[in-house]
């Protein structure tokens, strides 16, 4: 049976949570993870870049 609530939180984000990752410059990728850099700036990055700093 399918789940109709899957991905419901992404609908309310701008561009459905997609954009260009500021770290790896990949375009049209989901940006769902908040990362705080060493200098204190906060970025929203993709899944691959969430552990890189």
PyMOL Python script that loads the backbone (N, CA, C, O; Angstrom):
from pymol import cmd

cmd.read_pdbstr("""\
ATOM      1  N   UNK A   1       0.843  -1.165   0.000  1.00  0.00           N
ATOM      2  CA  UNK A   1       0.000   0.000   0.000  1.00  0.00           C
ATOM      3  C   UNK A   1       0.900   1.244   0.000  1.00  0.00           C
ATOM      4  O   UNK A   1       1.882   1.299   0.740  1.00  0.00           O
ATOM      5  N   UNK A   2       0.572   2.214  -0.810  1.00  0.00           N
ATOM      6  CA  UNK A   2       1.376   3.422  -0.892  1.00  0.00           C
ATOM      7  C   UNK A   2       1.128   4.319   0.316  1.00  0.00           C
ATOM      8  O   UNK A   2       0.101   4.218   0.988  1.00  0.00           O
ATOM      9  N   UNK A   3       2.084   5.189   0.572  1.00  0.00           N
ATOM     10  CA  UNK A   3       1.982   6.109   1.701  1.00  0.00           C
ATOM     11  C   UNK A   3       1.812   7.517   1.153  1.00  0.00           C
ATOM     12  O   UNK A   3       2.734   8.062   0.546  1.00  0.00           O
ATOM     13  N   UNK A   4       0.652   8.106   1.359  1.00  0.00           N
ATOM     14  CA  UNK A   4       0.340   9.396   0.753  1.00  0.00           C
ATOM     15  C   UNK A   4       1.028  10.559   1.449  1.00  0.00           C
ATOM     16  O   UNK A   4       1.037  11.664   0.906  1.00  0.00           O
ATOM     17  N   UNK A   5       1.602  10.359   2.627  1.00  0.00           N
ATOM     18  CA  UNK A   5       2.243  11.443   3.362  1.00  0.00           C
ATOM     19  C   UNK A   5       3.742  11.528   3.083  1.00  0.00           C
ATOM     20  O   UNK A   5       4.405  12.417   3.616  1.00  0.00           O
ATOM     21  N   UNK A   6       4.289  10.643   2.274  1.00  0.00           N
ATOM     22  CA  UNK A   6       5.723  10.614   2.008  1.00  0.00           C
ATOM     23  C   UNK A   6       6.133  11.852   1.207  1.00  0.00           C
ATOM     24  O   UNK A   6       5.572  12.113   0.143  1.00  0.00           O
ATOM     25  N   UNK A   7       7.100  12.609   1.707  1.00  0.00           N
ATOM     26  CA  UNK A   7       7.585  13.805   1.044  1.00  0.00           C
ATOM     27  C   UNK A   7       6.724  15.028   1.273  1.00  0.00           C
ATOM     28  O   UNK A   7       6.916  16.043   0.602  1.00  0.00           O
ATOM     29  N   UNK A   8       5.785  14.964   2.195  1.00  0.00           N
ATOM     30  CA  UNK A   8       4.862  16.071   2.424  1.00  0.00           C
ATOM     31  C   UNK A   8       5.567  17.316   2.955  1.00  0.00           C
ATOM     32  O   UNK A   8       5.141  18.430   2.653  1.00  0.00           O
ATOM     33  N   UNK A   9       6.635  17.154   3.738  1.00  0.00           N
ATOM     34  CA  UNK A   9       7.351  18.290   4.274  1.00  0.00           C
ATOM     35  C   UNK A   9       8.125  19.074   3.226  1.00  0.00           C
ATOM     36  O   UNK A   9       8.422  20.252   3.427  1.00  0.00           O
ATOM     37  N   UNK A  10       8.452  18.435   2.116  1.00  0.00           N
ATOM     38  CA  UNK A  10       9.194  19.115   1.057  1.00  0.00           C
ATOM     39  C   UNK A  10       8.317  20.058   0.246  1.00  0.00           C
ATOM     40  O   UNK A  10       8.828  20.997  -0.365  1.00  0.00           O
ATOM     41  N   UNK A  11       7.042  19.834   0.227  1.00  0.00           N
ATOM     42  CA  UNK A  11       6.141  20.647  -0.586  1.00  0.00           C
ATOM     43  C   UNK A  11       6.126  22.093  -0.107  1.00  0.00           C
ATOM     44  O   UNK A  11       5.955  23.006  -0.914  1.00  0.00           O
ATOM     45  N   UNK A  12       6.299  22.313   1.178  1.00  0.00           N
ATOM     46  CA  UNK A  12       6.210  23.651   1.744  1.00  0.00           C
ATOM     47  C   UNK A  12       7.520  24.435   1.648  1.00  0.00           C
ATOM     48  O   UNK A  12       7.530  25.635   1.921  1.00  0.00           O
ATOM     49  N   UNK A  13       8.622  23.785   1.267  1.00  0.00           N
ATOM     50  CA  UNK A  13       9.895  24.477   1.119  1.00  0.00           C
ATOM     51  C   UNK A  13       9.960  25.194  -0.228  1.00  0.00           C
ATOM     52  O   UNK A  13       9.323  24.754  -1.185  1.00  0.00           O
ATOM     53  N   UNK A  14      10.713  26.283  -0.323  1.00  0.00           N
ATOM     54  CA  UNK A  14      10.853  26.949  -1.620  1.00  0.00           C
ATOM     55  C   UNK A  14      11.546  26.031  -2.626  1.00  0.00           C
ATOM     56  O   UNK A  14      12.550  25.397  -2.302  1.00  0.00           O
ATOM     57  N   UNK A  15      11.019  25.962  -3.826  1.00  0.00           N
ATOM     58  CA  UNK A  15      11.520  25.101  -4.909  1.00  0.00           C
ATOM     59  C   UNK A  15      11.547  23.635  -4.505  1.00  0.00           C
ATOM     60  O   UNK A  15      12.383  22.866  -4.979  1.00  0.00           O
ATOM     61  N   UNK A  16      10.631  23.256  -3.629  1.00  0.00           N
ATOM     62  CA  UNK A  16      10.529  21.872  -3.137  1.00  0.00           C
ATOM     63  C   UNK A  16      11.817  21.373  -2.481  1.00  0.00           C
ATOM     64  O   UNK A  16      12.101  20.175  -2.498  1.00  0.00           O
ATOM     65  N   UNK A  17      12.601  22.298  -1.901  1.00  0.00           N
ATOM     66  CA  UNK A  17      13.826  21.932  -1.204  1.00  0.00           C
ATOM     67  C   UNK A  17      15.011  21.729  -2.119  1.00  0.00           C
ATOM     68  O   UNK A  17      16.050  21.244  -1.673  1.00  0.00           O
ATOM     69  N   UNK A  18      14.888  22.085  -3.382  1.00  0.00           N
ATOM     70  CA  UNK A  18      15.973  21.874  -4.334  1.00  0.00           C
ATOM     71  C   UNK A  18      16.683  23.182  -4.656  1.00  0.00           C
ATOM     72  O   UNK A  18      16.100  24.264  -4.588  1.00  0.00           O
ATOM     73  N   UNK A  19      17.947  23.050  -5.006  1.00  0.00           N
ATOM     74  CA  UNK A  19      18.734  24.214  -5.369  1.00  0.00           C
ATOM     75  C   UNK A  19      20.155  23.802  -5.705  1.00  0.00           C
ATOM     76  O   UNK A  19      20.408  22.641  -6.024  1.00  0.00           O
ATOM     77  N   UNK A  20      21.082  24.744  -5.635  1.00  0.00           N
ATOM     78  CA  UNK A  20      22.495  24.479  -5.888  1.00  0.00           C
ATOM     79  C   UNK A  20      23.229  24.423  -4.554  1.00  0.00           C
ATOM     80  O   UNK A  20      23.139  25.346  -3.745  1.00  0.00           O
ATOM     81  N   UNK A  21      23.950  23.340  -4.336  1.00  0.00           N
ATOM     82  CA  UNK A  21      24.696  23.169  -3.089  1.00  0.00           C
ATOM     83  C   UNK A  21      25.854  24.160  -3.066  1.00  0.00           C
ATOM     84  O   UNK A  21      26.620  24.230  -4.027  1.00  0.00           O
ATOM     85  N   UNK A  22      25.996  24.931  -1.978  1.00  0.00           N
ATOM     86  CA  UNK A  22      27.077  25.912  -1.923  1.00  0.00           C
ATOM     87  C   UNK A  22      28.464  25.300  -1.760  1.00  0.00           C
ATOM     88  O   UNK A  22      29.460  25.982  -2.000  1.00  0.00           O
ATOM     89  N   UNK A  23      28.556  24.037  -1.359  1.00  0.00           N
ATOM     90  CA  UNK A  23      29.866  23.423  -1.145  1.00  0.00           C
ATOM     91  C   UNK A  23      30.370  22.692  -2.387  1.00  0.00           C
ATOM     92  O   UNK A  23      31.511  22.904  -2.796  1.00  0.00           O
ATOM     93  N   UNK A  24      29.553  21.844  -2.990  1.00  0.00           N
ATOM     94  CA  UNK A  24      30.012  21.047  -4.133  1.00  0.00           C
ATOM     95  C   UNK A  24      29.517  21.583  -5.468  1.00  0.00           C
ATOM     96  O   UNK A  24      29.892  21.065  -6.521  1.00  0.00           O
ATOM     97  N   UNK A  25      28.681  22.615  -5.437  1.00  0.00           N
ATOM     98  CA  UNK A  25      28.159  23.290  -6.643  1.00  0.00           C
ATOM     99  C   UNK A  25      27.305  22.379  -7.529  1.00  0.00           C
ATOM    100  O   UNK A  25      27.160  22.647  -8.722  1.00  0.00           O
ATOM    101  N   UNK A  26      26.743  21.315  -6.971  1.00  0.00           N
ATOM    102  CA  UNK A  26      25.824  20.461  -7.712  1.00  0.00           C
ATOM    103  C   UNK A  26      24.486  21.171  -7.828  1.00  0.00           C
ATOM    104  O   UNK A  26      23.960  21.689  -6.844  1.00  0.00           O
ATOM    105  N   UNK A  27      23.937  21.191  -9.042  1.00  0.00           N
ATOM    106  CA  UNK A  27      22.693  21.915  -9.278  1.00  0.00           C
ATOM    107  C   UNK A  27      21.499  20.964  -9.205  1.00  0.00           C
ATOM    108  O   UNK A  27      21.627  19.760  -9.428  1.00  0.00           O
ATOM    109  N   UNK A  28      20.320  21.542  -8.883  1.00  0.00           N
ATOM    110  CA  UNK A  28      19.045  20.826  -8.823  1.00  0.00           C
ATOM    111  C   UNK A  28      19.098  19.613  -7.892  1.00  0.00           C
ATOM    112  O   UNK A  28      18.631  18.531  -8.248  1.00  0.00           O
ATOM    113  N   UNK A  29      19.671  19.798  -6.696  1.00  0.00           N
ATOM    114  CA  UNK A  29      19.793  18.727  -5.713  1.00  0.00           C
ATOM    115  C   UNK A  29      19.062  19.169  -4.448  1.00  0.00           C
ATOM    116  O   UNK A  29      18.947  20.367  -4.186  1.00  0.00           O
ATOM    117  N   UNK A  30      18.573  18.224  -3.669  1.00  0.00           N
ATOM    118  CA  UNK A  30      17.854  18.560  -2.444  1.00  0.00           C
ATOM    119  C   UNK A  30      18.816  19.107  -1.398  1.00  0.00           C
ATOM    120  O   UNK A  30      19.841  18.494  -1.100  1.00  0.00           O
ATOM    121  N   UNK A  31      18.478  20.258  -0.848  1.00  0.00           N
ATOM    122  CA  UNK A  31      19.272  20.906   0.202  1.00  0.00           C
ATOM    123  C   UNK A  31      18.482  20.829   1.499  1.00  0.00           C
ATOM    124  O   UNK A  31      17.645  21.688   1.777  1.00  0.00           O
ATOM    125  N   UNK A  32      18.748  19.814   2.276  1.00  0.00           N
ATOM    126  CA  UNK A  32      17.928  19.544   3.455  1.00  0.00           C
ATOM    127  C   UNK A  32      18.701  19.583   4.763  1.00  0.00           C
ATOM    128  O   UNK A  32      18.092  19.485   5.828  1.00  0.00           O
ATOM    129  N   UNK A  33      20.020  19.723   4.722  1.00  0.00           N
ATOM    130  CA  UNK A  33      20.828  19.576   5.920  1.00  0.00           C
ATOM    131  C   UNK A  33      21.491  20.896   6.281  1.00  0.00           C
ATOM    132  O   UNK A  33      22.132  21.521   5.436  1.00  0.00           O
ATOM    133  N   UNK A  34      21.341  21.320   7.524  1.00  0.00           N
ATOM    134  CA  UNK A  34      21.965  22.542   8.011  1.00  0.00           C
ATOM    135  C   UNK A  34      23.338  22.208   8.575  1.00  0.00           C
ATOM    136  O   UNK A  34      23.485  21.276   9.365  1.00  0.00           O
ATOM    137  N   UNK A  35      24.348  22.980   8.161  1.00  0.00           N
ATOM    138  CA  UNK A  35      25.729  22.788   8.602  1.00  0.00           C
ATOM    139  C   UNK A  35      26.239  24.120   9.126  1.00  0.00           C
ATOM    140  O   UNK A  35      26.051  25.155   8.487  1.00  0.00           O
ATOM    141  N   UNK A  36      26.885  24.098  10.288  1.00  0.00           N
ATOM    142  CA  UNK A  36      27.512  25.286  10.832  1.00  0.00           C
ATOM    143  C   UNK A  36      29.016  25.157  10.595  1.00  0.00           C
ATOM    144  O   UNK A  36      29.645  24.215  11.077  1.00  0.00           O
ATOM    145  N   UNK A  37      29.584  26.096   9.859  1.00  0.00           N
ATOM    146  CA  UNK A  37      31.007  26.078   9.547  1.00  0.00           C
ATOM    147  C   UNK A  37      31.825  26.584  10.729  1.00  0.00           C
ATOM    148  O   UNK A  37      31.276  27.073  11.716  1.00  0.00           O
ATOM    149  N   UNK A  38      33.141  26.461  10.615  1.00  0.00           N
ATOM    150  CA  UNK A  38      34.034  26.853  11.713  1.00  0.00           C
ATOM    151  C   UNK A  38      33.943  28.340  12.041  1.00  0.00           C
ATOM    152  O   UNK A  38      34.147  28.732  13.190  1.00  0.00           O
ATOM    153  N   UNK A  39      33.639  29.171  11.046  1.00  0.00           N
ATOM    154  CA  UNK A  39      33.549  30.603  11.304  1.00  0.00           C
ATOM    155  C   UNK A  39      32.167  31.027  11.801  1.00  0.00           C
ATOM    156  O   UNK A  39      31.934  32.217  12.019  1.00  0.00           O
ATOM    157  N   UNK A  40      31.255  30.087  11.983  1.00  0.00           N
ATOM    158  CA  UNK A  40      29.952  30.380  12.561  1.00  0.00           C
ATOM    159  C   UNK A  40      28.833  30.581  11.553  1.00  0.00           C
ATOM    160  O   UNK A  40      27.687  30.789  11.951  1.00  0.00           O
ATOM    161  N   UNK A  41      29.128  30.526  10.268  1.00  0.00           N
ATOM    162  CA  UNK A  41      28.086  30.702   9.261  1.00  0.00           C
ATOM    163  C   UNK A  41      27.290  29.413   9.104  1.00  0.00           C
ATOM    164  O   UNK A  41      27.829  28.315   9.244  1.00  0.00           O
ATOM    165  N   UNK A  42      26.013  29.559   8.812  1.00  0.00           N
ATOM    166  CA  UNK A  42      25.110  28.422   8.680  1.00  0.00           C
ATOM    167  C   UNK A  42      24.744  28.246   7.211  1.00  0.00           C
ATOM    168  O   UNK A  42      24.294  29.192   6.565  1.00  0.00           O
ATOM    169  N   UNK A  43      24.934  27.044   6.682  1.00  0.00           N
ATOM    170  CA  UNK A  43      24.618  26.728   5.295  1.00  0.00           C
ATOM    171  C   UNK A  43      23.632  25.572   5.250  1.00  0.00           C
ATOM    172  O   UNK A  43      23.597  24.735   6.151  1.00  0.00           O
ATOM    173  N   UNK A  44      22.844  25.537   4.204  1.00  0.00           N
ATOM    174  CA  UNK A  44      21.981  24.386   3.932  1.00  0.00           C
ATOM    175  C   UNK A  44      22.602  23.642   2.763  1.00  0.00           C
ATOM    176  O   UNK A  44      22.724  24.195   1.670  1.00  0.00           O
ATOM    177  N   UNK A  45      22.999  22.386   2.985  1.00  0.00           N
ATOM    178  CA  UNK A  45      23.769  21.643   1.999  1.00  0.00           C
ATOM    179  C   UNK A  45      23.081  20.331   1.637  1.00  0.00           C
ATOM    180  O   UNK A  45      22.073  19.959   2.237  1.00  0.00           O
ATOM    181  N   UNK A  46      23.640  19.638   0.649  1.00  0.00           N
ATOM    182  CA  UNK A  46      23.097  18.358   0.186  1.00  0.00           C
ATOM    183  C   UNK A  46      23.537  17.219   1.101  1.00  0.00           C
ATOM    184  O   UNK A  46      24.289  17.427   2.053  1.00  0.00           O
ATOM    185  N   UNK A  47      23.068  16.039   0.807  1.00  0.00           N
ATOM    186  CA  UNK A  47      23.335  14.868   1.620  1.00  0.00           C
ATOM    187  C   UNK A  47      24.815  14.486   1.599  1.00  0.00           C
ATOM    188  O   UNK A  47      25.361  14.058   2.616  1.00  0.00           O
ATOM    189  N   UNK A  48      25.466  14.639   0.442  1.00  0.00           N
ATOM    190  CA  UNK A  48      26.877  14.278   0.322  1.00  0.00           C
ATOM    191  C   UNK A  48      27.781  15.226   1.091  1.00  0.00           C
ATOM    192  O   UNK A  48      28.829  14.808   1.583  1.00  0.00           O
ATOM    193  N   UNK A  49      27.403  16.484   1.206  1.00  0.00           N
ATOM    194  CA  UNK A  49      28.258  17.490   1.849  1.00  0.00           C
ATOM    195  C   UNK A  49      27.942  17.696   3.317  1.00  0.00           C
ATOM    196  O   UNK A  49      28.570  18.547   3.947  1.00  0.00           O
ATOM    197  N   UNK A  50      27.016  16.975   3.887  1.00  0.00           N
ATOM    198  CA  UNK A  50      26.619  17.258   5.284  1.00  0.00           C
ATOM    199  C   UNK A  50      27.712  16.917   6.283  1.00  0.00           C
ATOM    200  O   UNK A  50      27.714  17.456   7.389  1.00  0.00           O
ATOM    201  N   UNK A  51      28.655  16.023   5.920  1.00  0.00           N
ATOM    202  CA  UNK A  51      29.730  15.672   6.844  1.00  0.00           C
ATOM    203  C   UNK A  51      31.019  16.401   6.528  1.00  0.00           C
ATOM    204  O   UNK A  51      31.948  16.362   7.336  1.00  0.00           O
ATOM    205  N   UNK A  52      31.116  17.066   5.388  1.00  0.00           N
ATOM    206  CA  UNK A  52      32.310  17.838   5.036  1.00  0.00           C
ATOM    207  C   UNK A  52      32.224  19.209   5.693  1.00  0.00           C
ATOM    208  O   UNK A  52      31.135  19.760   5.855  1.00  0.00           O
ATOM    209  N   UNK A  53      33.357  19.749   6.063  1.00  0.00           N
ATOM    210  CA  UNK A  53      33.396  21.111   6.621  1.00  0.00           C
ATOM    211  C   UNK A  53      34.603  21.840   6.121  1.00  0.00           C
ATOM    212  O   UNK A  53      34.815  22.999   6.476  1.00  0.00           O
TER     213      UNK A  53
END
""", "prot")
cmd.dss("prot")
cmd.show_as("cartoon", "prot")
cmd.util.cbc("prot")
cmd.orient("prot")
